[in-house]
Amino acid sequence: MQHGHRGFISAAKQKEPALATRSTNRPLSPHLSIWKWGPHMLVSILHRATGSGLALVGTVLLVGWLAAAAAGEASYAAFMDWFTLADGRTNIVGYVLGIGLTWSLFQHIANGVRHLFMDAGANFELHRNKASAKATMVVSVLATLALWAYLIMGK
């Protein structure tokens, strides 16, 4: 047998009969088309998306708010005009960002608590896993509604 550079057997010289008999009818790795979509898959993706959204949007808003506040009253007023009406009430952009970030936070926290239990070794049974995934979505929506009802009605 001839050896290539540094003693390795050249791939061209090596013959693998097992590769020649491998079935080409089956996929080499799992593909999305063979998985049945479930709530546990959705919350896994939502956890990543809400974490990224909170980090990106939240950071941009916080830094913009701090920069506007540091730049003076005119800059701060211009920044707040993006999110409020002339009388100080929240406008549509303020509601969309506020409610979206609030829901993202509650969803991320609820799924984080779900994963805390999974890290402890619980909740791996499929039925309970799916039920807890659904619960994170219900809790995040209810908590968002409760907070915004308090913010709107409390004023």
ChimeraX commands (.cxc) that place a marker at each C-alpha (Angstrom):
marker #1 position 0.00,0.00,0.00 radius 0.5
marker #1 position 1.38,3.41,-0.92 radius 0.5
marker #1 position 1.43,6.20,1.57 radius 0.5
marker #1 position 0.85,9.85,0.79 radius 0.5
marker #1 position 2.33,12.86,2.54 radius 0.5
marker #1 position 3.38,12.19,6.15 radius 0.5
marker #1 position 2.42,8.54,6.13 radius 0.5
marker #1 position -1.31,8.90,5.48 radius 0.5
marker #1 position -2.93,6.53,3.04 radius 0.5
marker #1 position -4.01,8.41,-0.04 radius 0.5
marker #1 position -7.81,8.61,-0.44 radius 0.5
marker #1 position -7.49,7.64,-4.11 radius 0.5
marker #1 position -5.59,4.46,-3.18 radius 0.5
marker #1 position -7.92,3.50,-0.33 radius 0.5
marker #1 position -10.99,1.39,-1.13 radius 0.5
marker #1 position -13.99,1.18,1.18 radius 0.5
marker #1 position -16.46,-1.53,0.23 radius 0.5
marker #1 position -18.91,-0.33,2.92 radius 0.5
marker #1 position -19.40,2.97,1.10 radius 0.5
marker #1 position -20.25,1.19,-2.11 radius 0.5
marker #1 position -23.10,-0.73,-0.44 radius 0.5
marker #1 position -24.62,2.23,1.41 radius 0.5
marker #1 position -28.27,2.79,0.56 radius 0.5
marker #1 position -28.87,6.10,-1.20 radius 0.5
marker #1 position -32.64,6.00,-0.55 radius 0.5
marker #1 position -32.48,7.27,3.01 radius 0.5
marker #1 position -31.34,10.69,4.24 radius 0.5
marker #1 position -27.93,10.93,5.83 radius 0.5
marker #1 position -29.20,13.21,8.59 radius 0.5
marker #1 position -32.62,14.18,9.95 radius 0.5
marker #1 position -34.41,16.78,7.87 radius 0.5
marker #1 position -37.23,19.09,8.88 radius 0.5
marker #1 position -39.68,17.26,6.65 radius 0.5
marker #1 position -39.55,14.10,8.78 radius 0.5
marker #1 position -40.27,15.86,12.09 radius 0.5
marker #1 position -43.80,16.54,13.26 radius 0.5
marker #1 position -43.94,20.17,14.33 radius 0.5
marker #1 position -44.79,20.60,18.01 radius 0.5
marker #1 position -45.03,23.29,20.66 radius 0.5
marker #1 position -41.73,22.23,22.21 radius 0.5
marker #1 position -40.00,23.01,18.91 radius 0.5
marker #1 position -41.76,26.37,18.67 radius 0.5
marker #1 position -40.72,27.53,22.14 radius 0.5
marker #1 position -37.15,26.44,21.46 radius 0.5
marker #1 position -37.04,28.76,18.45 radius 0.5
marker #1 position -38.97,31.48,20.31 radius 0.5
marker #1 position -36.46,31.36,23.16 radius 0.5
marker #1 position -33.61,32.11,20.77 radius 0.5
marker #1 position -35.61,34.74,18.86 radius 0.5
marker #1 position -36.86,36.55,21.97 radius 0.5
marker #1 position -33.38,36.53,23.51 radius 0.5
marker #1 position -31.87,38.00,20.35 radius 0.5
marker #1 position -34.71,40.50,19.97 radius 0.5
marker #1 position -34.45,41.66,23.56 radius 0.5
marker #1 position -30.69,42.03,23.26 radius 0.5
marker #1 position -30.76,43.86,19.94 radius 0.5
marker #1 position -33.87,46.05,20.19 radius 0.5
marker #1 position -33.59,46.59,23.92 radius 0.5
marker #1 position -29.95,47.63,23.69 radius 0.5
marker #1 position -30.56,50.01,20.79 radius 0.5
marker #1 position -33.50,51.64,22.61 radius 0.5
marker #1 position -31.63,51.90,25.90 radius 0.5
marker #1 position -28.50,53.41,24.34 radius 0.5
marker #1 position -30.63,55.78,22.22 radius 0.5
marker #1 position -32.61,56.86,25.28 radius 0.5
marker #1 position -29.45,57.41,27.35 radius 0.5
marker #1 position -27.75,59.32,24.53 radius 0.5
marker #1 position -30.83,61.51,24.03 radius 0.5
marker #1 position -31.08,62.19,27.76 radius 0.5
marker #1 position -27.37,63.08,27.92 radius 0.5
marker #1 position -27.62,65.38,24.87 radius 0.5
marker #1 position -30.19,67.67,26.45 radius 0.5
marker #1 position -33.89,68.47,26.54 radius 0.5
marker #1 position -34.32,68.96,22.79 radius 0.5
marker #1 position -32.72,65.60,21.96 radius 0.5
marker #1 position -34.71,63.83,24.64 radius 0.5
marker #1 position -37.96,65.37,23.37 radius 0.5
marker #1 position -37.09,64.34,19.80 radius 0.5
marker #1 position -36.40,60.76,20.97 radius 0.5
marker #1 position -39.66,60.59,22.92 radius 0.5
marker #1 position -41.60,61.93,19.91 radius 0.5
marker #1 position -40.95,58.60,18.20 radius 0.5
marker #1 position -43.00,56.82,20.88 radius 0.5
marker #1 position -45.49,59.38,22.22 radius 0.5
marker #1 position -48.14,61.81,21.04 radius 0.5
marker #1 position -47.99,65.56,21.69 radius 0.5
marker #1 position -50.03,65.18,24.88 radius 0.5
marker #1 position -47.64,62.53,26.25 radius 0.5
marker #1 position -49.79,59.46,25.58 radius 0.5
marker #1 position -48.17,56.47,23.89 radius 0.5
marker #1 position -48.53,56.33,20.09 radius 0.5
marker #1 position -48.79,53.21,17.90 radius 0.5
marker #1 position -45.00,52.80,17.60 radius 0.5
marker #1 position -44.67,53.01,21.38 radius 0.5
marker #1 position -47.39,50.40,21.87 radius 0.5
marker #1 position -45.95,48.00,19.28 radius 0.5
marker #1 position -42.44,48.22,20.71 radius 0.5
marker #1 position -43.61,48.21,24.33 radius 0.5
marker #1 position -46.00,45.29,24.00 radius 0.5
marker #1 position -43.58,43.38,21.75 radius 0.5
marker #1 position -40.67,43.77,24.16 radius 0.5
marker #1 position -42.87,42.95,27.14 radius 0.5
marker #1 position -44.17,39.76,25.53 radius 0.5
marker #1 position -40.62,38.83,24.47 radius 0.5
marker #1 position -39.39,39.28,28.03 radius 0.5
marker #1 position -42.19,37.22,29.57 radius 0.5
marker #1 position -41.83,34.46,26.94 radius 0.5
marker #1 position -38.07,34.34,27.45 radius 0.5
marker #1 position -38.45,34.19,31.25 radius 0.5
marker #1 position -41.18,31.51,31.12 radius 0.5
marker #1 position -39.14,29.33,28.80 radius 0.5
marker #1 position -36.06,29.93,30.96 radius 0.5
marker #1 position -37.96,28.60,33.99 radius 0.5
marker #1 position -39.10,25.62,31.88 radius 0.5
marker #1 position -35.47,24.89,31.02 radius 0.5
marker #1 position -34.44,25.23,34.65 radius 0.5
marker #1 position -36.73,22.31,35.49 radius 0.5
marker #1 position -35.41,20.36,32.49 radius 0.5
marker #1 position -31.83,21.01,33.65 radius 0.5
marker #1 position -32.80,19.48,36.99 radius 0.5
marker #1 position -33.87,16.32,35.15 radius 0.5
marker #1 position -37.63,16.85,35.12 radius 0.5
marker #1 position -40.10,17.34,32.29 radius 0.5
marker #1 position -38.56,15.03,29.71 radius 0.5
marker #1 position -41.71,12.95,29.22 radius 0.5
marker #1 position -43.15,14.00,25.85 radius 0.5
marker #1 position -46.64,14.81,27.14 radius 0.5
marker #1 position -45.34,16.98,30.02 radius 0.5
marker #1 position -42.73,18.57,27.79 radius 0.5
marker #1 position -45.36,19.65,25.27 radius 0.5
marker #1 position -47.70,20.81,28.04 radius 0.5
marker #1 position -45.02,22.97,29.63 radius 0.5
marker #1 position -44.16,24.43,26.22 radius 0.5
marker #1 position -47.82,25.42,25.75 radius 0.5
marker #1 position -47.87,26.82,29.28 radius 0.5
marker #1 position -44.96,29.17,28.52 radius 0.5
marker #1 position -46.93,30.66,25.63 radius 0.5
marker #1 position -50.10,31.07,27.71 radius 0.5
marker #1 position -48.21,32.57,30.66 radius 0.5
marker #1 position -46.34,35.05,28.47 radius 0.5
marker #1 position -49.53,36.27,26.76 radius 0.5
marker #1 position -51.48,36.53,30.05 radius 0.5
marker #1 position -48.64,38.32,31.82 radius 0.5
marker #1 position -48.28,40.77,28.92 radius 0.5
marker #1 position -52.02,41.45,28.88 radius 0.5
marker #1 position -52.09,41.90,32.66 radius 0.5
marker #1 position -49.15,44.31,32.70 radius 0.5
marker #1 position -50.45,46.43,29.82 radius 0.5
marker #1 position -53.98,46.48,31.25 radius 0.5
marker #1 position -52.49,47.79,34.49 radius 0.5
marker #1 position -50.38,50.38,32.63 radius 0.5
marker #1 position -53.28,51.62,30.51 radius 0.5
marker #1 position -56.11,51.43,33.05 radius 0.5
marker #1 position -53.97,52.55,35.96 radius 0.5
marker #1 position -53.39,55.99,34.44 radius 0.5
marker link #1:1,2 radius 0.2
marker link #1:2,3 radius 0.2
marker link #1:3,4 radius 0.2
marker link #1:4,5 radius 0.2
marker link #1:5,6 radius 0.2
marker link #1:6,7 radius 0.2
marker link #1:7,8 radius 0.2
marker link #1:8,9 radius 0.2
marker link #1:9,10 radius 0.2
marker link #1:10,11 radius 0.2
marker link #1:11,12 radius 0.2
marker link #1:12,13 radius 0.2
marker link #1:13,14 radius 0.2
marker link #1:14,15 radius 0.2
marker link #1:15,16 radius 0.2
marker link #1:16,17 radius 0.2
marker link #1:17,18 radius 0.2
marker link #1:18,19 radius 0.2
marker link #1:19,20 radius 0.2
marker link #1:20,21 radius 0.2
marker link #1:21,22 radius 0.2
marker link #1:22,23 radius 0.2
marker link #1:23,24 radius 0.2
marker link #1:24,25 radius 0.2
marker link #1:25,26 radius 0.2
marker link #1:26,27 radius 0.2
marker link #1:27,28 radius 0.2
marker link #1:28,29 radius 0.2
marker link #1:29,30 radius 0.2
marker link #1:30,31 radius 0.2
marker link #1:31,32 radius 0.2
marker link #1:32,33 radius 0.2
marker link #1:33,34 radius 0.2
marker link #1:34,35 radius 0.2
marker link #1:35,36 radius 0.2
marker link #1:36,37 radius 0.2
marker link #1:37,38 radius 0.2
marker link #1:38,39 radius 0.2
marker link #1:39,40 radius 0.2
marker link #1:40,41 radius 0.2
marker link #1:41,42 radius 0.2
marker link #1:42,43 radius 0.2
marker link #1:43,44 radius 0.2
marker link #1:44,45 radius 0.2
marker link #1:45,46 radius 0.2
marker link #1:46,47 radius 0.2
marker link #1:47,48 radius 0.2
marker link #1:48,49 radius 0.2
marker link #1:49,50 radius 0.2
marker link #1:50,51 radius 0.2
marker link #1:51,52 radius 0.2
marker link #1:52,53 radius 0.2
marker link #1:53,54 radius 0.2
marker link #1:54,55 radius 0.2
marker link #1:55,56 radius 0.2
marker link #1:56,57 radius 0.2
marker link #1:57,58 radius 0.2
marker link #1:58,59 radius 0.2
marker link #1:59,60 radius 0.2
marker link #1:60,61 radius 0.2
marker link #1:61,62 radius 0.2
marker link #1:62,63 radius 0.2
marker link #1:63,64 radius 0.2
marker link #1:64,65 radius 0.2
marker link #1:65,66 radius 0.2
marker link #1:66,67 radius 0.2
marker link #1:67,68 radius 0.2
marker link #1:68,69 radius 0.2
marker link #1:69,70 radius 0.2
marker link #1:70,71 radius 0.2
marker link #1:71,72 radius 0.2
marker link #1:72,73 radius 0.2
marker link #1:73,74 radius 0.2
marker link #1:74,75 radius 0.2
marker link #1:75,76 radius 0.2
marker link #1:76,77 radius 0.2
marker link #1:77,78 radius 0.2
marker link #1:78,79 radius 0.2
marker link #1:79,80 radius 0.2
marker link #1:80,81 radius 0.2
marker link #1:81,82 radius 0.2
marker link #1:82,83 radius 0.2
marker link #1:83,84 radius 0.2
marker link #1:84,85 radius 0.2
marker link #1:85,86 radius 0.2
marker link #1:86,87 radius 0.2
marker link #1:87,88 radius 0.2
marker link #1:88,89 radius 0.2
marker link #1:89,90 radius 0.2
marker link #1:90,91 radius 0.2
marker link #1:91,92 radius 0.2
marker link #1:92,93 radius 0.2
marker link #1:93,94 radius 0.2
marker link #1:94,95 radius 0.2
marker link #1:95,96 radius 0.2
marker link #1:96,97 radius 0.2
marker link #1:97,98 radius 0.2
marker link #1:98,99 radius 0.2
marker link #1:99,100 radius 0.2
marker link #1:100,101 radius 0.2
marker link #1:101,102 radius 0.2
marker link #1:102,103 radius 0.2
marker link #1:103,104 radius 0.2
marker link #1:104,105 radius 0.2
marker link #1:105,106 radius 0.2
marker link #1:106,107 radius 0.2
marker link #1:107,108 radius 0.2
marker link #1:108,109 radius 0.2
marker link #1:109,110 radius 0.2
marker link #1:110,111 radius 0.2
marker link #1:111,112 radius 0.2
marker link #1:112,113 radius 0.2
marker link #1:113,114 radius 0.2
marker link #1:114,115 radius 0.2
marker link #1:115,116 radius 0.2
marker link #1:116,117 radius 0.2
marker link #1:117,118 radius 0.2
marker link #1:118,119 radius 0.2
marker link #1:119,120 radius 0.2
marker link #1:120,121 radius 0.2
marker link #1:121,122 radius 0.2
marker link #1:122,123 radius 0.2
marker link #1:123,124 radius 0.2
marker link #1:124,125 radius 0.2
marker link #1:125,126 radius 0.2
marker link #1:126,127 radius 0.2
marker link #1:127,128 radius 0.2
marker link #1:128,129 radius 0.2
marker link #1:129,130 radius 0.2
marker link #1:130,131 radius 0.2
marker link #1:131,132 radius 0.2
marker link #1:132,133 radius 0.2
marker link #1:133,134 radius 0.2
marker link #1:134,135 radius 0.2
marker link #1:135,136 radius 0.2
marker link #1:136,137 radius 0.2
marker link #1:137,138 radius 0.2
marker link #1:138,139 radius 0.2
marker link #1:139,140 radius 0.2
marker link #1:140,141 radius 0.2
marker link #1:141,142 radius 0.2
marker link #1:142,143 radius 0.2
marker link #1:143,144 radius 0.2
marker link #1:144,145 radius 0.2
marker link #1:145,146 radius 0.2
marker link #1:146,147 radius 0.2
marker link #1:147,148 radius 0.2
marker link #1:148,149 radius 0.2
marker link #1:149,150 radius 0.2
marker link #1:150,151 radius 0.2
marker link #1:151,152 radius 0.2
marker link #1:152,153 radius 0.2
marker link #1:153,154 radius 0.2
marker link #1:154,155 radius 0.2
view
